Amino acid sequence: MRVLVVAIGTYGDVLPFIGLAAELDRRGHEVTLACAETFAPAARRAGVDVEPLTTAAEYSELFEHPQFWRPFLGARRLFHNLHRFLKPTHDFVVRHHRDGDTLVIASALAIGARIAHETLGVPVVSVHLTPIMFVSRDAPPRLPFVAMPSRLPASLKMKLQTGLYTAFIAPLIKPELNRFRLSLGLEPKRKIRKWWHSSQRMLLLFPDWFAPRQADWPAQSVQLDFPRADMYGASSAQLDPALDAFLGAGEPPVAITFGSARLRTASLYKAAIEACARSGRRCLVLSHQKITPPKGLEGRAFFSTYAPLGKVLPRCAALIHHGGVGTVSQAFAAGAPQVVVPMAFDQFDHAARVRRLGCGTSAPRALFTARRAAAALDEVLGSPAVAEACRSVAARTSRADVIAEACDRIEAEFGAAPGAMIPREAAE
């Protein structure tokens, strides 16, 4: 089977798709991954054929722009620029499509793959890494710039969510989306909220204890668990010897990371590092930025651009981070208490779920000072209830190979003759 994987997003968004592509390639399928040129080296290390969807400069312009990681401005910038990926994604599928023997696996933002389904009849599997993709009457996600009181009637919660799509998201996407559709001879889309997802199959790579399945989620969705994909970001299977020595040289440090994007988050790193110094704790700082450590931390802080969280977090006391779903899931698996400082998108929802599970706390970015960070650290590390919740969640975290399980489901459903199974979707 020819499998075309399209992944759009940051490192944490793309790594699971590198994992899916590598596993399907290992099983003998003909796999090509389309992603930003930024991630091509990681894909090639995994043995995956890769075709750049955008240049590294184009990726940086969108995903590393200072506005991108602000709650309102970031969402506006993302959806306004989503059209950039429509034609490259559709063209990629058209180029590699083999009639009757091709399957497309698409990330949440790869809506050009949905258009390819309509023009070519090629089946599409949408893979979602986070529950924020779904509106719900009973259990809506925590949105980045709309705090929804829990006591609101379910009908009003639904109206607020759908109203956000209609008034904010759709106007940013639909003009360019429909212009591209018309260029292909397709009818314009009036509504896109449900169309966004594949109508054939959706795989949800997060567990029900993190986000319980709701009755009003799409019927074609199948919920699995968190994928373990951070190893695909490492340049070596072995941990850096210097980092390994640091981890083994004293009490477990506090890990600090605010994501893979090269953002202007130096103030957050500085506050977190100073918080560790105030609390008398060592720290492990993971950042692509050059961070100047405060005085007095000689030998008590280690700086690295990247380390697989699955290998280092079990040896850390806690984690201060931005709330990316991959980072959250690795902290759960390691049983590490969390201090989450959400910046944009799904991070506010993840922070709320961490608090709800009792595995940590969160702090607003604007109020994240060294004093507040130290208090948050003391709170999560000094609480027997947090420690017990972290142990409980770690025990619930699947030790199975979720990437392999996802591939099992894909092969079982589409492995025989994918194109013959799925008719073209009728216009909405």
MARMARMAR-467388 format. One record per residue (C-alpha): x negated, y, z negated. Coordinates in steps of 0.25 Angstrom, whole numbers, padded with zeros to 4 digits, always signed. Each point is the difference from the previous one (the first is absolute). Example, Ala and Ser with C-alpha at 12.3 -4.5 7.8 and 13.67 -1.06 7.14 Angstrom:
<rs>
-0049-0018-0031-0006+0014+0002
</rs>
This chain:
<rs>
+0000+0000+0000-0005+0014+0003+0002+0009-0012-0002+0015+0000-0001+0006-0013+0002+0015-0002-0004+0007-0013+0001+0015-0002-0004+0006-0013-0011+0002-0010-0010-0011-0005+0009-0006-0010+0011-0001+0011-0009-0006+0011-0007-0011-0008+0012-0009-0002+0001+0000+0016-0014-0003+0002+0002-0012-0010+0013-0004+0008-0008+0001+0014-0012-0008-0006+0008-0011-0005+0009-0001+0013-0013+0000+0008-0006-0011-0009+0012-0009+0003-0003+0001+0015+0009+0011+0004-0004+0011+0010+0000+0012-0009-0003+0015+0003+0001+0011-0010+0003+0014+0003-0004+0010-0011-0008+0013-0002-0015-0001+0005-0003+0003-0015+0004-0014-0004-0006-0007+0012-0013-0004-0007+0008-0007-0011+0008-0007+0010-0012-0005+0008-0006-0005-0013+0012-0009-0002-0002-0005+0014+0012+0007+0006+0001+0006+0014+0003+0014-0002+0005+0011+0010-0001+0015-0006+0014+0006+0000-0006+0014-0004-0014+0005-0002-0006+0002-0013+0001+0015+0002+0015-0001+0003+0002-0009-0013-0008+0010-0008+0008+0012+0005+0013-0006-0004-0003-0009-0012-0011+0008-0007+0006+0014+0002+0002+0007-0014+0015+0002+0003+0002-0015+0002-0001-0004-0014+0010+0010-0006+0014-0005-0002+0008+0009+0009-0011+0005+0010-0005-0014+0001+0013-0006+0004+0003+0011+0010-0014-0001+0006+0001-0015+0002+0014-0001+0006-0003+0012+0009-0012-0007+0005+0005-0014+0001+0003+0002+0015-0015-0001+0003+0000-0015-0002+0013-0003+0008-0007+0000+0014-0013-0007-0004+0008-0011-0008+0009-0002+0012-0011+0000+0010-0008-0010-0009+0012-0010+0000+0002+0002+0015-0014-0003+0003-0001-0012-0008+0014-0006+0002+0001-0014+0006+0015-0003+0003+0006-0010-0009-0013-0003-0009-0002+0013-0007+0003+0005-0014-0002+0014-0006-0003+0002-0015+0002+0015-0003-0003+0008-0013+0011+0010-0005-0005+0012+0009-0002-0008+0013+0014+0004+0005-0006-0001+0014+0001-0015-0001+0015+0001-0002+0001+0007+0013-0009-0011+0007+0011-0010-0005+0010+0008+0008-0008+0001+0013-0006-0014+0000+0009-0008-0009-0013-0004-0008+0004-0004-0015-0005+0009-0011-0003-0004-0015+0000+0013-0008-0009-0002-0013+0003+0010-0011-0010+0001-0012+0009+0009-0009+0014+0001-0004+0001+0015+0003+0004-0004+0014+0014-0004-0004+0012+0008-0005+0009-0006-0010+0013+0003-0007-0004-0007-0013-0015+0001-0001-0006+0011+0009-0015+0003+0000-0006+0012-0007-0002+0010+0011-0012+0009+0001+0008+0013-0002+0014-0004-0004+0001-0004-0014+0013-0008-0001+0007-0001-0013+0003-0014-0004+0014+0003-0005+0005+0005+0014+0011-0009+0006-0005-0010+0010+0008+0007+0011-0007+0013-0002-0014-0006-0001+0003-0006+0014+0004+0013+0005-0012+0007-0005-0009-0010+0007+0007-0001+0013+0001+0016+0000-0015+0000-0002-0002-0008+0013+0010+0008+0007-0004+0014-0004-0015-0002-0001-0006-0012+0006+0008-0002+0013-0001+0014+0005-0015-0001-0001-0001-0014+0008+0012+0000+0009-0003+0011+0010-0013-0007+0005+0005-0014-0002+0012+0003+0009-0009+0007+0010-0009-0012+0001+0012-0009+0001+0006+0008+0011-0013-0001+0008+0001-0015-0001+0015+0000+0004+0005-0003-0014+0012+0006-0006-0003+0010-0011+0001-0004-0014+0011+0007-0009-0003-0007-0013-0014-0006-0003+0000-0004-0015+0004-0014+0003-0006-0001+0014-0013+0003-0006-0001-0014-0005-0001-0013+0009+0014-0006+0002-0007-0014+0001-0008-0002-0012-0006+0009-0011-0011-0005-0010+0000+0007-0013-0014-0001-0007+0004+0003-0014+0006-0009-0011+0014+0001-0006-0005+0002-0014-0006+0013+0006+0012+0004+0008+0012-0009-0002+0007-0003+0014+0012+0008+0001+0013-0005+0007+0000+0012+0010-0014-0002+0005-0001-0005+0014+0005-0015+0002-0011-0003+0009-0011+0003-0011-0007-0011-0007-0008+0004-0013-0013-0007-0004-0011+0006-0009-0011+0010+0000-0011-0004+0010-0014-0001-0004-0008+0007+0011-0010+0009-0007-0011-0010+0004+0002+0005+0014-0005+0013-0003-0014-0004-0005-0012-0001+0008-0005-0012-0007+0006-0012-0008-0009+0003-0011+0001+0011-0010-0010+0011+0000-0011-0006-0010-0002+0014-0006+0015+0001-0003+0001-0014-0005-0012+0003-0009+0008+0012-0005+0012-0007-0003-0007-0011-0008-0009+0010-0008+0010+0005-0010+0015+0002-0004+0010-0001+0012+0000+0013+0007+0013+0008+0004+0001+0000+0015+0003+0013+0007+0005+0001+0015+0009+0010+0007+0001-0008+0013-0008-0003+0013+0003+0013+0007-0011+0011-0001+0009+0010-0007-0002+0012-0009+0002-0007-0013-0013+0004-0006+0007+0007-0012+0008-0013-0003-0013-0009+0000-0007+0011-0009+0012+0000-0010+0000-0016+0000-0015-0001-0002+0000+0011-0011+0012-0008-0006-0009-0012-0001-0011+0008-0006+0009+0006-0011+0006-0014-0003-0014-0006-0001+0002-0010+0012-0008-0004+0012+0006+0003+0013-0001-0006+0014+0003+0011+0011+0004-0005+0014+0000+0012+0010-0004+0004+0013-0002+0014-0005-0013+0004-0006+0003+0002-0015-0009+0007-0010+0000-0007-0013+0001+0008-0013-0012+0001-0009-0001-0011-0010+0005-0011+0008-0014-0005+0005+0001-0016+0000+0015+0001-0003+0005+0002+0013-0001-0007+0013+0003+0006+0014+0004-0008+0012+0007+0003+0013+0008-0013+0000+0001-0013-0008+0011-0011+0001+0009+0003-0011+0003-0015-0001-0014-0002-0004-0003+0012-0009+0014+0002-0008+0000-0013-0008-0013+0006-0006+0005+0014-0003+0008+0005-0012+0010+0009+0008+0002+0006+0013+0003+0015+0003+0005+0002+0015+0010+0006+0010+0010-0011+0000-0002-0006+0014+0007-0014+0000-0012-0008+0003-0007+0007-0012+0012-0002-0009+0001-0015+0004-0015-0003-0003+0002+0007-0014+0012-0009-0003-0008-0013+0004-0012+0004-0009+0009+0004-0011-0006+0014-0001+0008+0011-0006+0002+0011+0009+0000+0016+0000+0007+0004+0013-0001+0014+0006+0009+0000+0012-0002+0009+0012+0009-0003+0011+0009-0010+0007+0003-0013-0007-0010+0003-0011+0011+0006-0009+0009-0012+0001-0012-0009-0003-0003+0008-0012+0014-0001-0005+0000-0015+0001-0013-0001-0007+0006+0007-0012+0013-0008+0001-0008-0013-0001-0008+0006-0012-0013-0001+0006-0005+0014-0001+0004+0015+0001-0001+0011+0011-0003+0014+0000+0003+0011+0010-0011+0004+0009+0001+0015-0004-0001-0003-0015-0011-0010+0001-0011+0006-0009-0012-0007-0007+0008+0002-0013+0013-0006+0005-0007-0011+0007-0008-0004-0013+0013+0000-0007+0007-0009+0011-0012-0010-0001+0001-0001-0015+0015-0002+0001-0001-0012+0010-0013-0006-0006+0005+0001-0015+0014-0005+0003+0003-0015-0004+0013+0001+0008-0008+0004+0013-0010-0011-0002+0011-0010-0002+0007+0005+0013-0012+0000+0008-0003-0015-0004+0014-0004+0003+0000+0007+0014-0014-0006+0003+0006-0014-0003+0012+0003+0009-0009+0004+0012-0001-0010+0010-0013-0007+0002+0004-0006+0013-0005+0005+0013+0011+0010+0004-0007+0003+0014+0000-0015+0003+0015-0001-0005+0004+0011+0009-0007-0006+0012+0007-0014-0003+0013+0008+0001-0003+0007+0013-0005-0014+0006+0012-0007-0005+0010+0010+0006-0008+0005+0013-0011-0010+0002+0007-0008+0011+0005+0010+0011+0002+0013-0007+0004+0008+0013+0011-0011+0003+0006+0001-0014+0004+0015-0001+0009+0008+0010-0003+0014+0003+0007+0009-0011+0013+0007+0005+0000+0016-0002+0005+0005-0013
</rs>
